[in-house]
Amino acid sequence: MSSLDANSTLTDVAFVVCTALERAGEHAVLCGGSAATFYVPEKYESRDLDFVLHFGALTTTVDAALLPLGYVRAPEMLYRHPAARFTVEFPPGPTAIGSETVTKHATQHQGDLVLHVYTPTDVVRDRFMHLLNESCATLRCTIALVAIDSSSISSPRLLGDGRSDFASRRKQRR
């Protein structure tokens, strides 16, 4: 199997990691932003690889498969390599986009290496859902800020001294 170094691309790492996991008996599917990078590296960049494993995958098996490649589990529950710039993560399964379980994926081969990856269509759907979720989170935060009781906010501190004079003159007119 290929060795990984600082010049390894996300695609290099994806094939090597997926093959090592496959040989260890763990079926892993590349998903998320790393799957988008696999298909269009010039348009989308990810710094980590997200693989979803089948339910019941053992951490000890994953550790043993990745250690010979140079990947070691870090305290943040991701895997780091001393030279390769990409981390490897295993988000909880099953493979899904929103509430829909993904049952089919593409399988790519590169010599004796294998990579299971979301189909291009599922990558687009996944990135759309990711963007939608981020937008909703931003919207929820905005609504929460607007919902703060304005009486508990000190106007001079919030608006600045020049604007507080305006507020006091406005109160005098009432």
Short mmCIF file of the C-alpha atoms (twelve columns), coordinates in Angstrom:
data_MODEL
# 
_entry.id   MODEL 
# 
loop_
_atom_site.group_PDB 
_atom_site.id 
_atom_site.type_symbol 
_atom_site.label_atom_id 
_atom_site.label_alt_id 
_atom_site.label_comp_id 
_atom_site.label_asym_id 
_atom_site.label_seq_id 
_atom_site.Cartn_x 
_atom_site.Cartn_y 
_atom_site.Cartn_z 
_atom_site.pdbx_PDB_model_num 
ATOM 1   C CA . MET A 1   0.000   0.000  0.000  1 
ATOM 2   C CA . SER A 2   1.139   3.549  -0.737 1 
ATOM 3   C CA . SER A 3   2.858   5.559  1.965  1 
ATOM 4   C CA . LEU A 4   1.438   8.941  2.911  1 
ATOM 5   C CA . ASP A 5   3.450   12.131 3.266  1 
ATOM 6   C CA . ALA A 6   3.101   15.921 3.181  1 
ATOM 7   C CA . ASN A 7   2.503   15.801 -0.596 1 
ATOM 8   C CA . SER A 8   -0.391  13.328 -0.357 1 
ATOM 9   C CA . THR A 9   -3.643  14.666 -1.771 1 
ATOM 10  C CA . LEU A 10  -7.042  14.122 -0.223 1 
ATOM 11  C CA . THR A 11  -7.680  11.535 -2.954 1 
ATOM 12  C CA . ASP A 12  -4.452  9.698  -2.088 1 
ATOM 13  C CA . VAL A 13  -5.417  9.559  1.584  1 
ATOM 14  C CA . ALA A 14  -9.002  8.541  0.793  1 
ATOM 15  C CA . PHE A 15  -7.948  5.541  -1.291 1 
ATOM 16  C CA . VAL A 16  -5.267  4.394  1.161  1 
ATOM 17  C CA . VAL A 17  -7.472  4.744  4.258  1 
ATOM 18  C CA . CYS A 18  -10.541 3.154  2.666  1 
ATOM 19  C CA . THR A 19  -8.453  0.220  1.385  1 
ATOM 20  C CA . ALA A 20  -6.850  -0.338 4.800  1 
ATOM 21  C CA . LEU A 21  -10.271 -0.340 6.452  1 
ATOM 22  C CA . GLU A 22  -11.683 -2.669 3.792  1 
ATOM 23  C CA . ARG A 23  -8.813  -5.128 4.313  1 
ATOM 24  C CA . ALA A 24  -9.516  -4.995 8.057  1 
ATOM 25  C CA . GLY A 25  -13.137 -5.944 7.396  1 
ATOM 26  C CA . GLU A 26  -14.661 -2.494 7.893  1 
ATOM 27  C CA . HIS A 27  -16.766 -1.025 5.082  1 
ATOM 28  C CA . ALA A 28  -16.273 2.764  5.057  1 
ATOM 29  C CA . VAL A 29  -17.972 5.319  2.790  1 
ATOM 30  C CA . LEU A 30  -16.425 8.729  2.134  1 
ATOM 31  C CA . CYS A 31  -19.041 11.459 2.570  1 
ATOM 32  C CA . GLY A 32  -19.466 15.145 3.357  1 
ATOM 33  C CA . GLY A 33  -17.108 17.820 2.132  1 
ATOM 34  C CA . SER A 34  -14.328 15.314 1.540  1 
ATOM 35  C CA . ALA A 35  -16.514 13.491 -1.001 1 
ATOM 36  C CA . ALA A 36  -17.113 16.826 -2.745 1 
ATOM 37  C CA . THR A 37  -13.354 17.447 -2.802 1 
ATOM 38  C CA . PHE A 38  -12.809 13.980 -4.270 1 
ATOM 39  C CA . TYR A 39  -15.029 14.794 -7.253 1 
ATOM 40  C CA . VAL A 40  -14.099 18.463 -7.774 1 
ATOM 41  C CA . PRO A 41  -10.825 19.244 -5.964 1 
ATOM 42  C CA . GLU A 42  -10.393 22.486 -7.888 1 
ATOM 43  C CA . LYS A 43  -13.821 23.761 -6.737 1 
ATOM 44  C CA . TYR A 44  -14.215 22.487 -3.169 1 
ATOM 45  C CA . GLU A 45  -11.567 22.038 -0.498 1 
ATOM 46  C CA . SER A 46  -11.800 19.961 2.645  1 
ATOM 47  C CA . ARG A 47  -9.037  19.464 5.211  1 
ATOM 48  C CA . ASP A 48  -10.491 16.291 6.689  1 
ATOM 49  C CA . LEU A 49  -11.892 13.023 5.412  1 
ATOM 50  C CA . ASP A 50  -15.235 11.877 6.750  1 
ATOM 51  C CA . PHE A 51  -15.877 8.142  6.522  1 
ATOM 52  C CA . VAL A 52  -19.055 6.550  7.811  1 
ATOM 53  C CA . LEU A 53  -18.614 2.996  9.030  1 
ATOM 54  C CA . HIS A 54  -21.314 0.365  9.319  1 
ATOM 55  C CA . PHE A 55  -23.073 0.089  12.669 1 
ATOM 56  C CA . GLY A 56  -21.039 -1.886 15.187 1 
ATOM 57  C CA . ALA A 57  -17.603 -1.068 13.784 1 
ATOM 58  C CA . LEU A 58  -14.945 -1.498 16.441 1 
ATOM 59  C CA . THR A 59  -12.607 1.350  17.323 1 
ATOM 60  C CA . THR A 60  -9.855  -1.177 17.975 1 
ATOM 61  C CA . THR A 61  -10.183 -2.478 14.409 1 
ATOM 62  C CA . VAL A 62  -10.075 1.048  12.995 1 
ATOM 63  C CA . ASP A 63  -7.046  1.925  15.169 1 
ATOM 64  C CA . ALA A 64  -5.216  -1.223 14.030 1 
ATOM 65  C CA . ALA A 65  -6.014  -0.546 10.350 1 
ATOM 66  C CA . LEU A 66  -4.874  3.095  10.415 1 
ATOM 67  C CA . LEU A 67  -1.771  2.777  12.602 1 
ATOM 68  C CA . PRO A 68  0.410   1.181  9.871  1 
ATOM 69  C CA . LEU A 69  -0.504  4.132  7.638  1 
ATOM 70  C CA . GLY A 70  0.787   6.537  10.292 1 
ATOM 71  C CA . TYR A 71  -2.634  7.657  11.549 1 
ATOM 72  C CA . VAL A 72  -3.093  7.770  15.313 1 
ATOM 73  C CA . ARG A 73  -6.305  8.529  17.181 1 
ATOM 74  C CA . ALA A 74  -6.190  11.961 18.811 1 
ATOM 75  C CA . PRO A 75  -8.104  13.019 21.943 1 
ATOM 76  C CA . GLU A 76  -10.626 14.880 19.751 1 
ATOM 77  C CA . MET A 77  -11.749 11.498 18.360 1 
ATOM 78  C CA . LEU A 78  -10.164 12.066 14.990 1 
ATOM 79  C CA . TYR A 79  -7.057  10.569 13.452 1 
ATOM 80  C CA . ARG A 80  -3.908  12.568 12.747 1 
ATOM 81  C CA . HIS A 81  -0.910  11.721 10.595 1 
ATOM 82  C CA . PRO A 82  2.554   13.125 11.374 1 
ATOM 83  C CA . ALA A 83  3.123   14.215 7.767  1 
ATOM 84  C CA . ALA A 84  -0.134  14.131 5.795  1 
ATOM 85  C CA . ARG A 85  -2.102  17.349 6.199  1 
ATOM 86  C CA . PHE A 86  -5.529  15.658 6.233  1 
ATOM 87  C CA . THR A 87  -7.214  14.353 9.356  1 
ATOM 88  C CA . VAL A 88  -9.591  11.380 9.226  1 
ATOM 89  C CA . GLU A 89  -12.910 11.384 11.089 1 
ATOM 90  C CA . PHE A 90  -15.725 8.904  11.525 1 
ATOM 91  C CA . PRO A 91  -19.058 10.680 12.013 1 
ATOM 92  C CA . PRO A 92  -21.813 8.458  13.380 1 
ATOM 93  C CA . GLY A 93  -23.777 6.453  10.827 1 
ATOM 94  C CA . PRO A 94  -25.725 5.421  9.040  1 
ATOM 95  C CA . THR A 95  -24.900 7.238  5.819  1 
ATOM 96  C CA . ALA A 96  -27.742 9.697  5.473  1 
ATOM 97  C CA . ILE A 97  -28.696 12.993 3.905  1 
ATOM 98  C CA . GLY A 98  -31.153 14.718 6.191  1 
ATOM 99  C CA . SER A 99  -33.491 11.986 7.381  1 
ATOM 100 C CA . GLU A 100 -33.001 9.846  4.256  1 
ATOM 101 C CA . THR A 101 -30.649 6.882  4.576  1 
ATOM 102 C CA . VAL A 102 -28.232 6.549  1.667  1 
ATOM 103 C CA . THR A 103 -28.230 2.913  0.567  1 
ATOM 104 C CA . LYS A 104 -26.090 3.126  -2.583 1 
ATOM 105 C CA . HIS A 105 -22.675 4.600  -3.123 1 
ATOM 106 C CA . ALA A 106 -20.008 4.603  -5.813 1 
ATOM 107 C CA . THR A 107 -16.963 2.365  -5.664 1 
ATOM 108 C CA . GLN A 108 -13.820 3.647  -7.357 1 
ATOM 109 C CA . HIS A 109 -10.617 1.713  -8.002 1 
ATOM 110 C CA . GLN A 110 -7.076  2.966  -8.375 1 
ATOM 111 C CA . GLY A 111 -4.828  -0.018 -9.070 1 
ATOM 112 C CA . ASP A 112 -5.302  -2.362 -6.100 1 
ATOM 113 C CA . LEU A 113 -6.804  0.417  -3.979 1 
ATOM 114 C CA . VAL A 114 -10.531 0.906  -3.412 1 
ATOM 115 C CA . LEU A 115 -12.672 3.864  -2.384 1 
ATOM 116 C CA . HIS A 116 -16.360 3.782  -1.456 1 
ATOM 117 C CA . VAL A 117 -17.791 7.287  -1.842 1 
ATOM 118 C CA . TYR A 118 -21.142 9.056  -2.109 1 
ATOM 119 C CA . THR A 119 -22.348 9.344  -5.706 1 
ATOM 120 C CA . PRO A 120 -21.948 12.791 -7.293 1 
ATOM 121 C CA . THR A 121 -25.722 13.337 -6.962 1 
ATOM 122 C CA . ASP A 122 -25.650 12.484 -3.261 1 
ATOM 123 C CA . VAL A 123 -22.660 14.795 -2.746 1 
ATOM 124 C CA . VAL A 124 -24.673 17.695 -4.167 1 
ATOM 125 C CA . ARG A 125 -27.669 16.792 -1.989 1 
ATOM 126 C CA . ASP A 126 -25.422 16.464 1.078  1 
ATOM 127 C CA . ARG A 127 -23.701 19.811 0.526  1 
ATOM 128 C CA . PHE A 128 -27.080 21.482 -0.019 1 
ATOM 129 C CA . MET A 129 -28.373 20.063 3.288  1 
ATOM 130 C CA . HIS A 130 -25.156 21.132 5.015  1 
ATOM 131 C CA . LEU A 131 -25.559 24.677 3.690  1 
ATOM 132 C CA . LEU A 132 -29.237 24.704 4.650  1 
ATOM 133 C CA . ASN A 133 -28.412 23.546 8.200  1 
ATOM 134 C CA . GLU A 134 -25.714 26.224 8.549  1 
ATOM 135 C CA . SER A 135 -28.132 28.877 7.305  1 
ATOM 136 C CA . CYS A 136 -30.795 27.702 9.759  1 
ATOM 137 C CA . ALA A 137 -28.298 27.803 12.623 1 
ATOM 138 C CA . THR A 138 -27.370 31.374 11.700 1 
ATOM 139 C CA . LEU A 139 -31.042 32.313 11.483 1 
ATOM 140 C CA . ARG A 140 -31.769 30.730 14.901 1 
ATOM 141 C CA . CYS A 141 -28.900 32.729 16.413 1 
ATOM 142 C CA . THR A 142 -30.201 35.955 14.858 1 
ATOM 143 C CA . ILE A 143 -33.716 35.315 16.146 1 
ATOM 144 C CA . ALA A 144 -32.331 34.606 19.631 1 
ATOM 145 C CA . LEU A 145 -30.431 37.896 19.616 1 
ATOM 146 C CA . VAL A 146 -33.501 39.835 18.484 1 
ATOM 147 C CA . ALA A 147 -35.592 38.115 21.139 1 
ATOM 148 C CA . ILE A 148 -33.396 39.376 23.990 1 
ATOM 149 C CA . ASP A 149 -35.405 41.668 26.242 1 
ATOM 150 C CA . SER A 150 -34.286 45.132 25.134 1 
ATOM 151 C CA . SER A 151 -34.945 46.530 28.610 1 
ATOM 152 C CA . SER A 152 -32.047 44.473 29.953 1 
ATOM 153 C CA . ILE A 153 -29.626 46.080 27.490 1 
ATOM 154 C CA . SER A 154 -27.845 49.258 28.452 1 
ATOM 155 C CA . SER A 155 -28.507 51.586 25.521 1 
ATOM 156 C CA . PRO A 156 -25.405 53.770 26.006 1 
ATOM 157 C CA . ARG A 157 -23.151 50.697 26.013 1 
ATOM 158 C CA . LEU A 158 -24.925 49.168 23.046 1 
ATOM 159 C CA . LEU A 159 -25.337 52.295 20.936 1 
ATOM 160 C CA . GLY A 160 -22.348 54.383 21.979 1 
ATOM 161 C CA . ASP A 161 -22.290 57.733 23.772 1 
ATOM 162 C CA . GLY A 162 -23.323 59.858 20.809 1 
ATOM 163 C CA . ARG A 163 -26.454 57.822 20.232 1 
ATOM 164 C CA . SER A 164 -27.353 57.804 23.950 1 
ATOM 165 C CA . ASP A 165 -27.731 61.603 23.852 1 
ATOM 166 C CA . PHE A 166 -30.245 61.157 21.064 1 
ATOM 167 C CA . ALA A 167 -32.128 58.599 23.170 1 
ATOM 168 C CA . SER A 168 -32.287 60.942 26.184 1 
ATOM 169 C CA . ARG A 169 -33.546 63.859 24.028 1 
ATOM 170 C CA . ARG A 170 -36.193 61.554 22.587 1 
ATOM 171 C CA . LYS A 171 -37.380 60.636 26.102 1 
ATOM 172 C CA . GLN A 172 -37.626 64.365 27.028 1 
ATOM 173 C CA . ARG A 173 -39.961 65.012 24.058 1 
ATOM 174 C CA . ARG A 174 -42.464 62.416 25.252 1 
# 
